[in-house]
Amino acid sequence: MICPICKNEIEEDSKFCPICGKLIPRCPSCNKVITNEMRFCIYDGTPLPKEIFSAFANSQTANSIETSNQIKKEDTTTEKVPTKKKRWILPFLCILFFMGIIIFLGYFMLSGNSTLEIFSHNINNNPKKDSYNHVKTFIDESTMEEAETGQVSSHPTDILEQAESVTQPYPQYEPLQNNESYTLPEKEQSTEQETVFTESSNAEIEVPPVSMDVISSVFATSYLSESEYGLVHHPSNLIDGTLGNAWVEDASGQGEGESVTLQFDGTYKLSGFTINAGYQKNSDIYMKNSRPATLTVIFSDGNSMNITLEDINGQQAITFPSSVETSNITLIIQSVYQGSKYQDTAISEIELF
């Protein structure tokens, strides 16, 4: 026989692989080896619980980790190549920088004469220089006139004041009076108000209500398999939508202490559930098998409650005093209504709301 996990040859009756140490997946009904993960046995159609395929998941995870490590090593190797090729970039940039400086200096030296001519032209055309020349001419003419007439100005500044009255190259501003002061125009204030959006750090995330679609798995402490009749009373029968199938416990006695758990794919708000207690395929089978009388309901946070069921061949609704936020629900059988022929306790259907 070939181990379906590590693919090594092992003994035909092996329960565990001596090579990889994993539990050999077998059908709980016909005990034949299951080579791949599937929902039903290909030999007798028995529903297969997911727990027996845990070894497959571990094997796939190990392969994924090994593949990821190989990819990382390849990436590390490829990253070193371009680093060596980039070493010539810095010297090349330095050469370009110095060549640019040389070209700039050469251009400045060749065009230096034109620059000096423009600078000289700006000085000669300066209005301040024109005003100075005009005043100097006026003073020279006044001095020559005084020399001819024999009249000398009482003070040299008089000539300058007369010259200033002749030409004023720049506008004059009146001085401020008393405590007057120049004021700049006020900056216009924007009437638009900035809108600041803030998010509350204490915002609560609303938990959605439960539905049957959020159930990810159903498992029980035991379930009855009748291979001679081709029947497997698996806990998944509780949510298959038909009363023709049921979960039937397989413990000794009337089934007190046996439980079934419905696992969700997240946390949801649960308000109650409906239950078809007993094997409700027909009235005859209902009376022959035991039915749960009292149940203990346990939630994912550890809180629990006790409920009492009526002995009726029909649906019963259980509504909690208040909604409960939970990621699973477990029903434990505490007492039963005994069947007329069999001691097995059954539940046909459960629907959450």
KEKE-3310 file (N, C-alpha, C; in steps of 0.2 Angstrom, whole numbers, plus 5000, padded with zeros to 4 digits):
npx = (5004:5002:5007:4996:5000:5014:5018:5025:5029:5020:5014:5000:4989:4992:4990:4996:5008:5024:5034:5031:5024:5010:4992:4984:4972:4956:4940:4926:4916:4918:4932:4942:4956:4958:4963:4963:4957:4940:4922:4913:4914:4921:4919:4908:4899:4899:4898:4912:4921:4929:4940:4948:4957:4967:4980:4983:4982:4993:5003:5002:5005:5018:5024:5021:5029:5042:5043:5041:5053:5062:5059:5063:5076:5080:5076:5085:5097:5096:5095:5108:5115:5112:5117:5131:5132:5129:5140:5148:5140:5142:5155:5154:5144:5151:5161:5152:5148:5159:5163:5152:5154:5166:5162:5153:5161:5170:5161:5157:5169:5171:5160:5163:5167:5155:5147:5153:5152:5138:5136:5143:5135:5123:5127:5130:5118:5111:5098:5101:5114:5113:5105:5115:5125:5118:5116:5129:5133:5125:5130:5143:5140:5134:5145:5154:5147:5146:5159:5161:5153:5157:5149:5147:5141:5132:5133:5139:5128:5117:5118:5116:5103:5096:5099:5093:5080:5078:5079:5071:5074:5067:5051:5044:5039:5027:5031:5025:5013:5012:5006:5003:5002:5007:4996:4995:4984:4971:4972:4962:4950:4946:4930:4926:4925:4936:4933:4934:4937:4934:4938:4930:4938:4933:4923:4910:4910:4897:4890:4885:4869:4866:4865:4861:4870:4883:4888:4902:4907:4901:4901:4902:4902:4900:4894:4881:4884:4878:4882:4877:4865:4868:4869:4873:4873:4877:4883:4881:4869:4860:4859:4855:4842:4832:4820:4821:4834:4845:4855:4862:4867:4881:4884:4886:4871:4857:4862:4865:4875:4881:4886:4884:4891:4890:4900:4904:4910:4914:4911:4894:4877:4866:4850:4842:4835:4827:4821:4820:4817:4822:4820:4813:4808:4797:4782:4782:4796:4800:4795:4801:4815:4825:4822:4829:4826:4830:4842:4858:4864:4879:4890:4902:4909:4909:4898:4882:4866:4851:4838:4822:4813:4798:4790:4787:4782:4788:4792:4800:4802:4815:4819:4831:4833:4840:4849:4864:4882:4892:4904:4901:4890:4885:4876:4872:4866:4856:4845:4833:4818:4813:4815:4804:4810:4823:4839:4846:4848:4841:4842:4834:4834:4841:4839:4846:4843)
npy = (4994:5011:5026:5039:5052:5054:5046:5035:5017:5006:4995:4985:4985:4996:5008:5020:5030:5024:5031:5045:5047:5051:5049:5037:5041:5034:5027:5029:5020:5009:5007:5009:5015:5032:5042:5055:5072:5072:5074:5063:5045:5035:5022:5017:5028:5035:5050:5060:5066:5081:5081:5070:5073:5081:5079:5080:5094:5099:5093:5100:5113:5112:5110:5122:5131:5127:5129:5143:5147:5144:5152:5165:5163:5163:5176:5184:5181:5186:5200:5204:5205:5217:5227:5227:5231:5245:5252:5260:5272:5283:5288:5292:5302:5312:5316:5321:5332:5340:5343:5351:5363:5367:5370:5381:5391:5393:5399:5410:5418:5420:5428:5439:5452:5458:5458:5467:5479:5481:5483:5495:5503:5503:5510:5523:5527:5529:5537:5544:5548:5557:5567:5572:5577:5587:5596:5598:5606:5617:5623:5626:5635:5645:5649:5654:5665:5673:5676:5685:5695:5699:5695:5685:5670:5669:5657:5640:5631:5637:5638:5624:5622:5630:5623:5611:5615:5617:5604:5589:5573:5563:5558:5568:5565:5570:5574:5565:5571:5576:5563:5554:5540:5528:5515:5499:5490:5480:5462:5452:5442:5426:5419:5407:5392:5380:5363:5350:5333:5320:5304:5293:5285:5276:5270:5258:5241:5234:5219:5206:5198:5180:5167:5152:5150:5154:5144:5134:5121:5105:5096:5081:5073:5059:5048:5038:5024:5013:5002:4990:4993:5003:5016:5032:5041:5055:5071:5081:5080:5087:5100:5098:5101:5092:5080:5067:5062:5061:5066:5054:5049:5039:5033:5023:5018:5030:5042:5053:5067:5067:5078:5090:5102:5117:5126:5143:5154:5166:5179:5181:5187:5179:5174:5164:5147:5135:5118:5101:5089:5072:5057:5061:5055:5048:5044:5032:5028:5039:5037:5025:5028:5037:5054:5071:5078:5089:5101:5108:5123:5130:5144:5153:5161:5155:5156:5149:5141:5133:5123:5117:5104:5100:5084:5082:5077:5087:5104:5115:5131:5140:5154:5166:5175:5187:5193:5185:5186:5176:5164:5150:5137:5125:5110:5101:5085:5083:5076:5063:5059:5043:5030:5018:5006:5008:5014:5024:5042:5055:5069:5078:5090:5107:5124:5140:5157)
npz = (5000:4997:5005:5007:5010:5011:5000:5001:5001:5012:5025:5022:5032:5040:5052:5055:5046:5045:5040:5038:5049:5050:5052:5044:5032:5033:5028:5039:5039:5029:5031:5021:5013:5010:4997:4993:4998:5001:5000:5002:5004:4991:4990:4998:4999:5011:5021:5024:5038:5040:5049:5047:5036:5040:5040:5026:5024:5032:5025:5013:5018:5022:5010:5003:5011:5009:4995:4995:5002:4992:4982:4988:4989:4976:4972:4980:4974:4961:4964:4967:4955:4947:4956:4955:4942:4943:4947:4939:4937:4946:4944:4930:4931:4939:4929:4919:4926:4929:4915:4912:4920:4914:4901:4904:4909:4898:4889:4896:4896:4882:4879:4887:4883:4877:4888:4897:4889:4889:4903:4905:4896:4903:4915:4909:4905:4916:4925:4936:4935:4924:4930:4939:4931:4925:4936:4939:4928:4929:4941:4937:4927:4935:4943:4934:4930:4942:4943:4933:4936:4948:4960:4974:4980:4996:5002:4999:4997:4993:4979:4976:4980:4971:4960:4962:4962:4948:4942:4946:4947:4953:4960:4974:4991:5002:5019:5034:5045:5062:5071:5061:5051:5039:5033:5028:5017:5023:5024:5014:5022:5021:5019:5018:5027:5033:5032:5043:5044:5055:5061:5072:5085:5093:5086:5085:5078:5070:5073:5062:5059:5062:5049:5040:5030:5035:5043:5045:5048:5055:5069:5080:5097:5095:5082:5074:5064:5052:5043:5037:5033:5025:5030:5037:5051:5051:5059:5051:5045:5052:5046:5033:5027:5026:5034:5033:5036:5050:5064:5074:5090:5096:5108:5123:5132:5135:5128:5136:5139:5127:5113:5100:5089:5080:5070:5065:5052:5057:5069:5075:5077:5087:5089:5092:5089:5079:5081:5077:5086:5089:5078:5065:5053:5051:5060:5066:5067:5074:5087:5091:5093:5105:5111:5114:5129:5139:5136:5136:5131:5124:5122:5112:5120:5132:5140:5145:5144:5150:5142:5139:5130:5122:5120:5105:5088:5078:5074:5085:5092:5099:5108:5113:5128:5125:5112:5106:5104:5095:5090:5088:5092:5104:5108:5121:5127:5140:5146:5141:5131:5132:5119:5112:5107:5103:5111:5106:5104:5094:5083:5071:5063:5063:5064:5063:5069)
capx = (5000:5006:5004:4993:5003:5021:5019:5030:5026:5019:5010:4993:4985:4995:4985:5000:5013:5031:5039:5030:5021:5004:4987:4981:4964:4951:4933:4924:4912:4921:4939:4946:4960:4955:4969:4962:4952:4933:4916:4910:4918:4920:4917:4901:4896:4898:4900:4918:4922:4935:4946:4953:4961:4971:4987:4984:4983:4999:5008:5002:5008:5025:5027:5021:5034:5048:5043:5042:5060:5066:5058:5066:5083:5081:5076:5091:5103:5095:5096:5115:5118:5111:5121:5138:5132:5128:5146:5150:5136:5144:5161:5151:5140:5156:5163:5147:5147:5165:5162:5147:5158:5171:5158:5150:5167:5172:5156:5157:5175:5170:5155:5164:5167:5149:5144:5156:5149:5131:5136:5145:5129:5118:5129:5130:5111:5107:5095:5105:5120:5110:5104:5121:5128:5114:5117:5136:5133:5121:5134:5148:5138:5133:5151:5157:5143:5148:5166:5161:5149:5160:5145:5149:5135:5134:5134:5139:5122:5112:5118:5113:5096:5094:5100:5088:5073:5078:5077:5069:5073:5063:5045:5045:5033:5026:5032:5020:5011:5010:5006:5000:5006:5005:4993:4994:4977:4970:4972:4955:4948:4942:4924:4925:4927:4938:4929:4939:4934:4938:4935:4929:4942:4929:4917:4909:4908:4891:4890:4879:4865:4868:4861:4863:4876:4889:4890:4908:4907:4897:4904:4899:4906:4899:4888:4880:4885:4874:4885:4873:4860:4871:4867:4878:4869:4882:4880:4880:4862:4856:4858:4854:4836:4827:4818:4823:4840:4846:4861:4860:4873:4883:4887:4882:4865:4853:4866:4866:4882:4884:4885:4885:4893:4889:4905:4903:4916:4916:4906:4888:4872:4862:4844:4838:4835:4822:4824:4816:4820:4820:4821:4806:4807:4790:4780:4785:4803:4801:4793:4806:4821:4825:4822:4831:4821:4833:4848:4862:4867:4885:4892:4910:4912:4909:4891:4877:4859:4847:4832:4818:4810:4792:4790:4782:4785:4787:4797:4800:4806:4819:4821:4835:4831:4843:4854:4871:4887:4896:4906:4899:4885:4885:4870:4873:4860:4856:4840:4829:4812:4816:4812:4800:4813:4831:4841:4849:4845:4842:4839:4833:4835:4842:4839:4847:4840)
capy = (5000:5018:5031:5045:5058:5055:5042:5029:5010:5004:4989:4986:4986:5001:5014:5026:5029:5023:5036:5052:5047:5053:5045:5035:5043:5029:5028:5027:5015:5003:5007:5009:5021:5038:5045:5062:5075:5072:5074:5056:5039:5033:5015:5016:5034:5038:5057:5060:5072:5085:5080:5064:5076:5086:5077:5083:5101:5100:5092:5106:5119:5111:5111:5129:5135:5125:5133:5151:5148:5143:5159:5170:5163:5166:5184:5187:5180:5190:5206:5206:5207:5224:5231:5227:5235:5252:5255:5265:5278:5289:5292:5295:5308:5317:5318:5326:5339:5345:5346:5357:5369:5370:5374:5387:5396:5395:5403:5417:5421:5422:5433:5444:5459:5460:5459:5474:5484:5482:5486:5502:5507:5505:5516:5529:5529:5530:5544:5548:5551:5563:5573:5574:5581:5593:5600:5601:5611:5623:5626:5629:5641:5650:5651:5659:5672:5677:5678:5690:5701:5700:5694:5678:5667:5669:5650:5636:5627:5641:5635:5618:5623:5633:5618:5606:5618:5617:5598:5584:5567:5558:5561:5569:5563:5574:5570:5563:5576:5574:5556:5551:5534:5524:5509:5494:5488:5473:5456:5450:5436:5421:5418:5399:5388:5373:5357:5345:5327:5316:5298:5291:5279:5272:5267:5251:5238:5230:5211:5204:5192:5174:5163:5145:5150:5155:5138:5131:5114:5103:5089:5079:5068:5053:5047:5031:5021:5007:5000:4984:4996:5009:5022:5035:5047:5060:5077:5086:5079:5092:5106:5096:5103:5086:5076:5060:5061:5064:5065:5049:5048:5032:5032:5018:5021:5034:5047:5059:5070:5068:5084:5092:5109:5121:5131:5148:5157:5172:5180:5183:5189:5173:5176:5158:5142:5130:5111:5095:5084:5065:5055:5063:5053:5046:5044:5026:5029:5044:5034:5020:5031:5042:5061:5075:5082:5095:5103:5114:5127:5134:5149:5153:5165:5151:5157:5144:5141:5126:5123:5111:5103:5096:5078:5082:5076:5093:5109:5119:5137:5142:5161:5168:5182:5193:5191:5183:5187:5170:5161:5144:5135:5118:5107:5095:5081:5081:5070:5061:5055:5036:5027:5012:5001:5009:5018:5030:5048:5058:5076:5078:5096:5113:5130:5146:5164)
capz = (5000:4996:5010:5003:5013:5009:4994:5002:5002:5019:5026:5020:5038:5044:5054:5055:5041:5048:5037:5040:5056:5049:5052:5037:5031:5031:5029:5046:5038:5026:5033:5016:5013:5006:4995:4992:5002:4997:5005:5003:5002:4984:4990:5000:4999:5018:5022:5027:5042:5038:5053:5044:5031:5043:5038:5019:5025:5035:5020:5008:5021:5022:5003:5002:5015:5005:4989:4996:5003:4986:4978:4991:4988:4969:4972:4983:4969:4956:4966:4967:4948:4945:4960:4952:4936:4944:4950:4935:4936:4950:4940:4924:4933:4940:4923:4916:4930:4927:4908:4912:4922:4909:4895:4906:4910:4892:4886:4899:4894:4875:4879:4892:4881:4876:4895:4899:4885:4891:4909:4904:4893:4909:4919:4906:4904:4922:4926:4942:4932:4920:4935:4942:4925:4924:4941:4939:4922:4932:4945:4933:4924:4940:4945:4929:4930:4948:4942:4928:4939:4955:4965:4976:4984:5003:5005:4993:4997:4989:4972:4976:4981:4965:4955:4964:4960:4941:4940:4951:4943:4957:4964:4981:4995:5008:5026:5038:5050:5069:5073:5055:5049:5033:5034:5023:5016:5027:5019:5014:5026:5018:5022:5018:5033:5032:5035:5045:5045:5060:5062:5079:5086:5097:5083:5086:5072:5071:5072:5058:5061:5059:5044:5039:5026:5039:5046:5041:5049:5060:5072:5087:5101:5092:5078:5073:5057:5051:5037:5035:5029:5020:5033:5042:5054:5053:5062:5045:5043:5055:5042:5026:5025:5026:5040:5031:5039:5057:5068:5080:5094:5096:5115:5127:5136:5131:5125:5140:5139:5120:5111:5093:5088:5074:5070:5061:5049:5060:5075:5072:5082:5087:5093:5094:5084:5078:5082:5076:5090:5088:5072:5062:5046:5051:5067:5069:5069:5080:5094:5092:5095:5110:5109:5119:5133:5141:5132:5138:5125:5126:5116:5111:5126:5138:5143:5143:5146:5149:5139:5140:5124:5122:5116:5100:5082:5074:5075:5091:5092:5105:5107:5119:5131:5122:5106:5109:5099:5096:5084:5087:5097:5106:5111:5125:5129:5147:5148:5135:5131:5130:5114:5113:5105:5103:5115:5102:5104:5088:5081:5064:5060:5067:5059:5067:5068)
cpx = (5004:5003:5002:4996:5010:5023:5024:5026:5026:5015:5003:4988:4988:4990:4989:5006:5020:5036:5038:5026:5014:4998:4984:4974:4960:4944:4930:4919:4915:4928:4944:4950:4958:4962:4969:4957:4945:4928:4913:4915:4916:4918:4910:4897:4895:4901:4907:4920:4929:4941:4951:4958:4966:4978:4988:4986:4990:5005:5008:5005:5015:5028:5027:5027:5041:5048:5044:5049:5064:5066:5062:5074:5085:5081:5082:5097:5102:5096:5103:5118:5118:5115:5128:5138:5132:5134:5149:5146:5139:5150:5158:5147:5145:5159:5159:5147:5153:5165:5157:5150:5163:5168:5156:5155:5169:5167:5156:5163:5174:5165:5157:5164:5160:5145:5146:5153:5142:5131:5138:5139:5124:5120:5128:5123:5107:5105:5098:5111:5118:5109:5110:5125:5124:5115:5124:5136:5130:5126:5140:5146:5137:5140:5155:5153:5145:5155:5166:5158:5152:5155:5146:5143:5137:5135:5134:5132:5117:5112:5115:5106:5093:5094:5094:5081:5072:5076:5076:5068:5068:5057:5047:5038:5033:5027:5025:5019:5009:5011:5003:5005:5003:5002:4993:4987:4977:4970:4965:4954:4944:4936:4922:4928:4930:4934:4934:4935:4938:4934:4935:4933:4938:4923:4916:4907:4902:4892:4884:4875:4867:4863:4864:4869:4883:4892:4896:4909:4903:4900:4901:4904:4906:4894:4887:4881:4883:4876:4881:4867:4862:4869:4872:4874:4874:4879:4879:4872:4858:4855:4857:4847:4831:4826:4820:4829:4841:4853:4859:4867:4874:4886:4883:4876:4861:4856:4866:4874:4885:4882:4886:4886:4893:4894:4903:4910:4918:4911:4900:4883:4867:4856:4840:4839:4828:4825:4818:4819:4817:4821:4814:4805:4800:4788:4782:4792:4804:4800:4798:4812:4820:4825:4825:4826:4824:4840:4852:4866:4873:4887:4899:4913:4912:4902:4887:4871:4856:4841:4828:4814:4803:4793:4785:4785:4783:4792:4795:4805:4809:4821:4824:4832:4834:4848:4861:4876:4892:4898:4905:4893:4885:4879:4872:4867:4861:4851:4836:4822:4814:4812:4809:4805:4821:4832:4845:4845:4846:4839:4839:4836:4836:4842:4840:4844:4843)
cpy = (5006:5023:5037:5051:5059:5051:5037:5023:5008:4998:4990:4988:4992:5007:5021:5025:5029:5028:5043:5053:5050:5048:5043:5037:5036:5031:5026:5021:5008:5002:5006:5015:5026:5042:5052:5065:5075:5072:5067:5051:5037:5025:5014:5022:5037:5045:5056:5066:5075:5083:5075:5067:5081:5085:5080:5090:5103:5098:5097:5112:5118:5113:5118:5133:5133:5129:5141:5152:5148:5150:5164:5170:5165:5173:5187:5186:5185:5198:5209:5208:5214:5229:5232:5232:5243:5255:5261:5271:5284:5292:5295:5302:5314:5320:5323:5333:5343:5347:5351:5363:5372:5373:5380:5392:5398:5400:5410:5421:5424:5428:5439:5451:5462:5462:5466:5480:5486:5485:5493:5506:5508:5510:5523:5532:5530:5537:5548:5552:5557:5569:5576:5579:5587:5598:5603:5606:5617:5626:5629:5635:5647:5653:5656:5666:5676:5680:5685:5696:5703:5699:5686:5676:5667:5662:5645:5632:5631:5639:5629:5618:5625:5627:5613:5609:5618:5609:5593:5577:5562:5561:5562:5568:5568:5570:5569:5569:5573:5566:5551:5545:5531:5517:5505:5492:5481:5468:5453:5443:5432:5419:5410:5396:5381:5368:5352:5338:5322:5309:5296:5285:5274:5269:5260:5247:5233:5223:5209:5199:5186:5171:5156:5145:5151:5149:5134:5124:5112:5096:5088:5074:5061:5053:5040:5029:5014:5004:4994:4987:5002:5016:5025:5041:5052:5067:5082:5085:5084:5098:5104:5098:5098:5083:5069:5058:5064:5062:5060:5048:5041:5030:5026:5022:5025:5040:5053:5061:5070:5075:5085:5100:5111:5126:5136:5150:5163:5173:5183:5184:5183:5175:5170:5153:5138:5123:5106:5089:5077:5064:5056:5061:5051:5045:5037:5026:5034:5041:5028:5022:5036:5049:5065:5078:5088:5095:5108:5117:5131:5138:5149:5157:5161:5151:5151:5145:5134:5127:5116:5110:5099:5089:5078:5081:5082:5098:5113:5125:5139:5149:5163:5174:5188:5190:5190:5183:5181:5168:5153:5142:5127:5116:5101:5092:5080:5076:5069:5058:5048:5033:5020:5005:5002:5014:5024:5036:5052:5065:5076:5084:5102:5119:5136:5152:5169)
cpz = (5000:5001:5006:5005:5010:5003:4995:5003:5009:5019:5024:5026:5042:5046:5054:5050:5045:5045:5039:5046:5056:5050:5045:5036:5029:5032:5035:5045:5035:5027:5027:5016:5008:5004:4994:4996:4998:5003:5007:5000:4995:4984:4993:5001:5006:5018:5026:5031:5040:5043:5051:5039:5034:5041:5031:5020:5027:5030:5015:5011:5021:5015:5001:5005:5011:4999:4990:4998:4997:4982:4981:4990:4981:4968:4975:4978:4964:4958:4966:4961:4947:4949:4957:4946:4937:4947:4946:4934:4940:4946:4934:4926:4935:4934:4919:4920:4929:4920:4908:4914:4917:4903:4898:4907:4903:4888:4889:4897:4887:4875:4884:4890:4880:4883:4898:4896:4888:4898:4909:4901:4899:4913:4916:4905:4910:4923:4932:4939:4928:4924:4938:4937:4924:4930:4941:4933:4925:4937:4942:4930:4929:4942:4940:4929:4936:4947:4938:4932:4946:4961:4967:4980:4991:5005:4999:4992:4993:4982:4971:4976:4975:4960:4956:4962:4952:4939:4946:4947:4947:4960:4971:4985:5001:5015:5030:5043:5056:5069:5067:5054:5043:5035:5028:5022:5020:5022:5020:5017:5022:5022:5022:5024:5031:5035:5037:5047:5050:5060:5069:5080:5090:5093:5083:5079:5074:5069:5068:5061:5058:5054:5044:5034:5029:5042:5042:5042:5055:5063:5079:5090:5098:5087:5075:5065:5056:5044:5033:5031:5025:5023:5038:5044:5056:5055:5057:5043:5047:5051:5034:5023:5024:5032:5039:5034:5046:5059:5074:5083:5094:5103:5118:5131:5131:5128:5129:5140:5132:5118:5103:5093:5081:5074:5064:5058:5052:5066:5072:5078:5082:5092:5096:5089:5084:5078:5080:5080:5089:5080:5068:5055:5045:5058:5070:5071:5074:5087:5096:5095:5101:5107:5115:5123:5136:5138:5136:5132:5128:5120:5117:5117:5132:5142:5141:5146:5145:5146:5139:5134:5126:5118:5111:5093:5077:5076:5081:5090:5099:5104:5114:5122:5128:5117:5109:5103:5100:5089:5083:5092:5098:5110:5115:5128:5136:5150:5142:5137:5128:5124:5116:5111:5105:5108:5112:5102:5097:5088:5074:5060:5065:5062:5064:5065:5072)
residu = (MET:ILE:CYS:PRO:ILE:CYS:LYS:ASN:GLU:ILE:GLU:GLU:ASP:SER:LYS:PHE:CYS:PRO:ILE:CYS:GLY:LYS:LEU:ILE:PRO:ARG:CYS:PRO:SER:CYS:ASN:LYS:VAL:ILE:THR:ASN:GLU:MET:ARG:PHE:CYS:ILE:TYR:ASP:GLY:THR:PRO:LEU:PRO:LYS:GLU:ILE:PHE:SER:ALA:PHE:ALA:ASN:SER:GLN:THR:ALA:ASN:SER:ILE:GLU:THR:SER:ASN:GLN:ILE:LYS:LYS:GLU:ASP:THR:THR:THR:GLU:LYS:VAL:PRO:THR:LYS:LYS:LYS:ARG:TRP:ILE:LEU:PRO:PHE:LEU:CYS:ILE:LEU:PHE:PHE:MET:GLY:ILE:ILE:ILE:PHE:LEU:GLY:TYR:PHE:MET:LEU:SER:GLY:ASN:SER:THR:LEU:GLU:ILE:PHE:SER:HIS:ASN:ILE:ASN:ASN:ASN:PRO:LYS:LYS:ASP:SER:TYR:ASN:HIS:VAL:LYS:THR:PHE:ILE:ASP:GLU:SER:THR:MET:GLU:GLU:ALA:GLU:THR:GLY:GLN:VAL:SER:SER:HIS:PRO:THR:ASP:ILE:LEU:GLU:GLN:ALA:GLU:SER:VAL:THR:GLN:PRO:TYR:PRO:GLN:TYR:GLU:PRO:LEU:GLN:ASN:ASN:GLU:SER:TYR:THR:LEU:PRO:GLU:LYS:GLU:GLN:SER:THR:GLU:GLN:GLU:THR:VAL:PHE:THR:GLU:SER:SER:ASN:ALA:GLU:ILE:GLU:VAL:PRO:PRO:VAL:SER:MET:ASP:VAL:ILE:SER:SER:VAL:PHE:ALA:THR:SER:TYR:LEU:SER:GLU:SER:GLU:TYR:GLY:LEU:VAL:HIS:HIS:PRO:SER:ASN:LEU:ILE:ASP:GLY:THR:LEU:GLY:ASN:ALA:TRP:VAL:GLU:ASP:ALA:SER:GLY:GLN:GLY:GLU:GLY:GLU:SER:VAL:THR:LEU:GLN:PHE:ASP:GLY:THR:TYR:LYS:LEU:SER:GLY:PHE:THR:ILE:ASN:ALA:GLY:TYR:GLN:LYS:ASN:SER:ASP:ILE:TYR:MET:LYS:ASN:SER:ARG:PRO:ALA:THR:LEU:THR:VAL:ILE:PHE:SER:ASP:GLY:ASN:SER:MET:ASN:ILE:THR:LEU:GLU:ASP:ILE:ASN:GLY:GLN:GLN:ALA:ILE:THR:PHE:PRO:SER:SER:VAL:GLU:THR:SER:ASN:ILE:THR:LEU:ILE:ILE:GLN:SER:VAL:TYR:GLN:GLY:SER:LYS:TYR:GLN:ASP:THR:ALA:ILE:SER:GLU:ILE:GLU:LEU:PHE)
# end
